[in-house]
Amino acid sequence: MTPGGSDAPHPGASELLNQENLMNRTLAIVKPDAVASGKAGKVLAHLEEAGFRAVALKMIRLTEAQARSFYEVHEERPFYADLVRFMTSGPCIPMVLEADGAVPALRGAIGATDPAEAEPGTVRALYAESKERNAIHASDSDENAEREIGFFFSHQAILEVDS
């Protein structure tokens, strides 16, 4: 179920990222640990300094059903239940970010999942607590970015920012 209340992505989500924007937009989520510790602004500032522009963002608290749906790709993995529990433990901030080559650029800017392995100066090296409480989610492919953006944002929400 999407945060908008339905099981399907927002209407118009498939048009959300045309071929030109597909390579230039991605989804990031400032996770509950970074929000609770007051690091959300620092994370966003870090991303802006790295060349990203936020074109849509909001603060929400995922329900269990929403978290399960969003992370369903990991359903068979041993960490799935803990991930769902963590992502529903407090507010998070999903955001659509824009930059050239957004998906790989964001993956580079946030660093490895385990902050102990993240390059110095990356979001996770600076702000993550642990491999499990790692401050930020980032789409891992253009296809997942399109799906994930549609999960949280309507086409209209992003166009209003672009206007």
KOLFIDO-90624 format. One record per residue (C-alpha): residue number from 1; residue in one letter; x, y, z. Coordinates in steps of 0.25 Angstrom, whole numbers, plus 2048, in hexadecimal, padded with zeros to 3 digits. Layout:
BEGIN
<pt fido="NUM" vexti="a" u="X" v="Y" w="Z"/>
...
//
This chain:
BEGIN
<pt fido="1" vexti="m" u="800" v="800" w="800"/>
<pt fido="2" vexti="t" u="806" v="80E" w="7FC"/>
<pt fido="3" vexti="p" u="806" v="819" w="806"/>
<pt fido="4" vexti="g" u="7FA" v="81F" w="7FE"/>
<pt fido="5" vexti="g" u="7F2" v="813" w="802"/>
<pt fido="6" vexti="s" u="7F1" v="80A" w="7F6"/>
<pt fido="7" vexti="d" u="7F9" v="7FD" w="7F3"/>
<pt fido="8" vexti="a" u="7FD" v="803" w="7E5"/>
<pt fido="9" vexti="p" u="807" v="80E" w="7E2"/>
<pt fido="10" vexti="h" u="801" v="81C" w="7E1"/>
<pt fido="11" vexti="p" u="7F9" v="81E" w="7D4"/>
<pt fido="12" vexti="g" u="803" v="824" w="7C9"/>
<pt fido="13" vexti="a" u="80F" v="81D" w="7D0"/>
<pt fido="14" vexti="s" u="813" v="816" w="7C3"/>
<pt fido="15" vexti="e" u="813" v="824" w="7BC"/>
<pt fido="16" vexti="l" u="81B" v="82A" w="7C8"/>
<pt fido="17" vexti="l" u="828" v="827" w="7C2"/>
<pt fido="18" vexti="n" u="829" v="829" w="7B3"/>
<pt fido="19" vexti="q" u="836" v="823" w="7AD"/>
<pt fido="20" vexti="e" u="83E" v="830" w="7AF"/>
<pt fido="21" vexti="n" u="83A" v="832" w="7BE"/>
<pt fido="22" vexti="l" u="83C" v="823" w="7C1"/>
<pt fido="23" vexti="m" u="84B" v="824" w="7C1"/>
<pt fido="24" vexti="n" u="84A" v="831" w="7C9"/>
<pt fido="25" vexti="r" u="840" v="82E" w="7D4"/>
<pt fido="26" vexti="t" u="841" v="824" w="7E0"/>
<pt fido="27" vexti="l" u="83B" v="822" w="7ED"/>
<pt fido="28" vexti="a" u="841" v="823" w="7FB"/>
<pt fido="29" vexti="i" u="83B" v="821" w="808"/>
<pt fido="30" vexti="v" u="841" v="827" w="815"/>
<pt fido="31" vexti="k" u="83E" v="81C" w="81E"/>
<pt fido="32" vexti="p" u="838" v="81C" w="82C"/>
<pt fido="33" vexti="d" u="846" v="81C" w="833"/>
<pt fido="34" vexti="a" u="84B" v="828" w="82C"/>
<pt fido="35" vexti="v" u="83E" v="830" w="82E"/>
<pt fido="36" vexti="a" u="83D" v="82C" w="83D"/>
<pt fido="37" vexti="s" u="84C" v="830" w="83F"/>
<pt fido="38" vexti="g" u="84A" v="83E" w="839"/>
<pt fido="39" vexti="k" u="853" v="83B" w="82D"/>
<pt fido="40" vexti="a" u="848" v="83C" w="822"/>
<pt fido="41" vexti="g" u="84C" v="84A" w="81E"/>
<pt fido="42" vexti="k" u="85B" v="847" w="81E"/>
<pt fido="43" vexti="v" u="858" v="83B" w="815"/>
<pt fido="44" vexti="l" u="850" v="844" w="80B"/>
<pt fido="45" vexti="a" u="85A" v="84F" w="80C"/>
<pt fido="46" vexti="h" u="865" v="844" w="809"/>
<pt fido="47" vexti="l" u="85D" v="840" w="7FD"/>
<pt fido="48" vexti="e" u="85B" v="84E" w="7F8"/>
<pt fido="49" vexti="e" u="86A" v="851" w="7F9"/>
<pt fido="50" vexti="a" u="86D" v="844" w="7F1"/>
<pt fido="51" vexti="g" u="864" v="84A" w="7E6"/>
<pt fido="52" vexti="f" u="857" v="844" w="7E8"/>
<pt fido="53" vexti="r" u="84A" v="84D" w="7E7"/>
<pt fido="54" vexti="a" u="83E" v="848" w="7EF"/>
<pt fido="55" vexti="v" u="832" v="849" w="7E6"/>
<pt fido="56" vexti="a" u="828" v="843" w="7F0"/>
<pt fido="57" vexti="l" u="828" v="83F" w="7FF"/>
<pt fido="58" vexti="k" u="81F" v="83C" w="80A"/>
<pt fido="59" vexti="m" u="820" v="837" w="818"/>
<pt fido="60" vexti="i" u="817" v="82A" w="81B"/>
<pt fido="61" vexti="r" u="817" v="81F" w="825"/>
<pt fido="62" vexti="l" u="815" v="812" w="81D"/>
<pt fido="63" vexti="t" u="80B" v="807" w="821"/>
<pt fido="64" vexti="e" u="80F" v="7F9" w="822"/>
<pt fido="65" vexti="a" u="807" v="7F6" w="815"/>
<pt fido="66" vexti="q" u="80E" v="801" w="80E"/>
<pt fido="67" vexti="a" u="81C" v="7FD" w="813"/>
<pt fido="68" vexti="r" u="819" v="7EF" w="80F"/>
<pt fido="69" vexti="s" u="815" v="7F3" w="801"/>
<pt fido="70" vexti="f" u="820" v="7FC" w="7FF"/>
<pt fido="71" vexti="y" u="82B" v="7F2" w="803"/>
<pt fido="72" vexti="e" u="824" v="7E6" w="7FD"/>
<pt fido="73" vexti="v" u="830" v="7E3" w="7F4"/>
<pt fido="74" vexti="h" u="837" v="7DF" w="801"/>
<pt fido="75" vexti="e" u="82B" v="7D7" w="806"/>
<pt fido="76" vexti="e" u="833" v="7C9" w="806"/>
<pt fido="77" vexti="r" u="840" v="7CF" w="80D"/>
<pt fido="78" vexti="p" u="843" v="7CD" w="81B"/>
<pt fido="79" vexti="f" u="843" v="7DC" w="81F"/>
<pt fido="80" vexti="y" u="835" v="7DF" w="819"/>
<pt fido="81" vexti="a" u="82D" v="7DF" w="826"/>
<pt fido="82" vexti="d" u="838" v="7E8" w="82D"/>
<pt fido="83" vexti="l" u="838" v="7F1" w="821"/>
<pt fido="84" vexti="v" u="829" v="7F3" w="821"/>
<pt fido="85" vexti="r" u="829" v="7F5" w="830"/>
<pt fido="86" vexti="f" u="834" v="7FF" w="82F"/>
<pt fido="87" vexti="m" u="82D" v="807" w="824"/>
<pt fido="88" vexti="t" u="820" v="808" w="82C"/>
<pt fido="89" vexti="s" u="827" v="80C" w="838"/>
<pt fido="90" vexti="g" u="826" v="81B" w="836"/>
<pt fido="91" vexti="p" u="825" v="825" w="82B"/>
<pt fido="92" vexti="c" u="82D" v="825" w="81E"/>
<pt fido="93" vexti="i" u="82F" v="82F" w="813"/>
<pt fido="94" vexti="p" u="82E" v="829" w="805"/>
<pt fido="95" vexti="m" u="833" v="833" w="7FA"/>
<pt fido="96" vexti="v" u="834" v="834" w="7EB"/>
<pt fido="97" vexti="l" u="842" v="838" w="7E8"/>
<pt fido="98" vexti="e" u="847" v="83D" w="7DA"/>
<pt fido="99" vexti="a" u="855" v="83D" w="7D5"/>
<pt fido="100" vexti="d" u="85C" v="838" w="7C8"/>
<pt fido="101" vexti="g" u="85D" v="829" w="7CA"/>
<pt fido="102" vexti="a" u="855" v="82A" w="7D6"/>
<pt fido="103" vexti="v" u="855" v="81B" w="7DA"/>
<pt fido="104" vexti="p" u="864" v="818" w="7DA"/>
<pt fido="105" vexti="a" u="867" v="826" w="7DF"/>
<pt fido="106" vexti="l" u="85E" v="825" w="7EB"/>
<pt fido="107" vexti="r" u="864" v="817" w="7EE"/>
<pt fido="108" vexti="g" u="872" v="81C" w="7EE"/>
<pt fido="109" vexti="a" u="86E" v="828" w="7F7"/>
<pt fido="110" vexti="i" u="867" v="820" w="801"/>
<pt fido="111" vexti="g" u="872" v="815" w="802"/>
<pt fido="112" vexti="a" u="872" v="806" w="806"/>
<pt fido="113" vexti="t" u="867" v="801" w="80E"/>
<pt fido="114" vexti="d" u="870" v="7FE" w="81A"/>
<pt fido="115" vexti="p" u="875" v="80C" w="81E"/>
<pt fido="116" vexti="a" u="882" v="805" w="823"/>
<pt fido="117" vexti="e" u="885" v="801" w="814"/>
<pt fido="118" vexti="a" u="87F" v="80F" w="80E"/>
<pt fido="119" vexti="e" u="889" v="818" w="808"/>
<pt fido="120" vexti="p" u="88D" v="824" w="811"/>
<pt fido="121" vexti="g" u="884" v="830" w="80E"/>
<pt fido="122" vexti="t" u="878" v="828" w="809"/>
<pt fido="123" vexti="v" u="86A" v="829" w="810"/>
<pt fido="124" vexti="r" u="86B" v="81C" w="817"/>
<pt fido="125" vexti="a" u="87A" v="81E" w="81C"/>
<pt fido="126" vexti="l" u="875" v="82B" w="822"/>
<pt fido="127" vexti="y" u="867" v="828" w="827"/>
<pt fido="128" vexti="a" u="864" v="819" w="828"/>
<pt fido="129" vexti="e" u="864" v="812" w="835"/>
<pt fido="130" vexti="s" u="866" v="804" w="830"/>
<pt fido="131" vexti="k" u="863" v="7FB" w="824"/>
<pt fido="132" vexti="e" u="855" v="7F9" w="828"/>
<pt fido="133" vexti="r" u="853" v="808" w="82C"/>
<pt fido="134" vexti="n" u="85A" v="80E" w="820"/>
<pt fido="135" vexti="a" u="853" v="81C" w="81F"/>
<pt fido="136" vexti="i" u="84E" v="81B" w="811"/>
<pt fido="137" vexti="h" u="848" v="812" w="806"/>
<pt fido="138" vexti="a" u="84B" v="815" w="7F7"/>
<pt fido="139" vexti="s" u="845" v="80E" w="7EB"/>
<pt fido="140" vexti="d" u="84F" v="804" w="7E5"/>
<pt fido="141" vexti="s" u="84B" v="805" w="7D6"/>
<pt fido="142" vexti="d" u="843" v="80E" w="7CD"/>
<pt fido="143" vexti="e" u="838" v="804" w="7CC"/>
<pt fido="144" vexti="n" u="837" v="804" w="7DC"/>
<pt fido="145" vexti="a" u="838" v="813" w="7DC"/>
<pt fido="146" vexti="e" u="82C" v="814" w="7D3"/>
<pt fido="147" vexti="r" u="824" v="80A" w="7DC"/>
<pt fido="148" vexti="e" u="828" v="810" w="7E9"/>
<pt fido="149" vexti="i" u="825" v="81E" w="7E5"/>
<pt fido="150" vexti="g" u="817" v="81A" w="7E1"/>
<pt fido="151" vexti="f" u="815" v="813" w="7EE"/>
<pt fido="152" vexti="f" u="817" v="820" w="7F6"/>
<pt fido="153" vexti="f" u="814" v="82C" w="7EC"/>
<pt fido="154" vexti="s" u="809" v="82F" w="7E2"/>
<pt fido="155" vexti="h" u="80D" v="834" w="7D4"/>
<pt fido="156" vexti="q" u="806" v="841" w="7D8"/>
<pt fido="157" vexti="a" u="80E" v="843" w="7E5"/>
<pt fido="158" vexti="i" u="81B" v="843" w="7DD"/>
<pt fido="159" vexti="l" u="816" v="84B" w="7D2"/>
<pt fido="160" vexti="e" u="812" v="856" w="7DC"/>
<pt fido="161" vexti="v" u="820" v="857" w="7E1"/>
<pt fido="162" vexti="d" u="826" v="857" w="7D2"/>
<pt fido="163" vexti="s" u="81C" v="863" w="7CE"/>
//
